[in-house]
Amino acid sequence: MNNLLLNKVVIGTWPLSGDYGKVDLKIIQKNLEYCYHNNLKEFDTAPSYGNGFIEFCIGKVLGGKDDILINTKIGNMPFKGKSFKLEDLKLSFEESLKRLEVDSVNILFLHNPRNDIEDFDGVIQFMNALKVAGKIKFKGVSLAKNYNYSEEFLKEFDFIQDDGNLLDMRFLNLKLPSNSKFMARSPLASGILSGKITNNSVFPPGDHRSAWLKEERLNSIMKRVDRINEVSNIELIDLSKKFILSNKKINKVIFGIKSIQHIDSILQIESLLTLNKDIEIKLIELYNEDFGLINQKHLAL
């Protein structure tokens, strides 16, 4: 049993929010309770996921429990969108606490900021004040895709969250401050590395993937998946989990869930062995050469 790997797991709630397609309330309750009863007690969420819906559900199902860790975000408000104005950040956090039915959270992340924070010092002072008041334990930043952050910016945060998977290894080149820990999100690349998506996959209009995972881009990404499958005879989903959980740079990994089967797959992490180093090196080399594809970088994740 590899409890060290399982201890890295954070349950991602975005897929339950409705942004990946409608989910029945009873299914949401069942999933959250199943996680809790199987000792998966750290959850990642955000007010923008389902426009506050999933935070509300977490509060109703788990809000009264004092042995869970909830990580949420500020900077992207329900129905309003992105705003890093101090008054909006303060309001967003207070509304999240009400929906979650808690007095404090574990990690509070800035949600994918780019160059849209006008008063960075003020934002950091606000987050530090929340730490002193016991409203948050750690402050974090969830990085936006394809945006470069300065070391000066990153050093302000206890946790740095970004994509990390076999199709997106930019985190390997991320220079982390000595005081910061790294949390990888999207280890299965929005389900692409689950082994269930093919060149013919079509997503319903209610699923955010329908806007970008299609046609030429879908075909190019599936070529990358085919190359990954050539590296090892390990099942794709297990190889993906092994790769991200074995990496020493990663402290935590967010696994999104939408069904009991997803949770059972996470629980099987206990039985996974650490990834063979030679296979890990081959996978990194494959990524660095863009999987042997020519002129298709614009079609990557």
Salt bridges, closest charged atoms under 4 A:
GLU42 OE1 - LYS252 NZ 3.08
ASP44 OD2 - LYS73 NZ 2.97
GLU55 OE1 - ARG99 NE 2.88
ASP67 OD2 - LYS41 NZ 2.85
ASP88 OD1 - LYS80 NZ 2.88
GLU101 OE2 - LYS60 NZ 3.00
GLU152 OE2 - LYS155 NZ 3.06
ASP158 OD2 - LYS131 NZ 3.06
ASP162 OD1 - ARG185 NH2 3.31
ASP163 OD2 - LYS145 NZ 3.13
ASP163 OD1 - ARG185 NE 2.47
ASP168 OD2 - LYS145 NZ 3.67
ASP168 OD1 - ARG170 NE 2.80
ASP207 OD2 - ARG209 NH2 2.72
GLU230 OE1 - ARG227 NE 3.33
ASP238 OD1 - LYS241 NZ 3.74
GLU280 OE1 - LYS277 NZ 3.04
ASP290 OD1 - ARG224 NH2 3.26
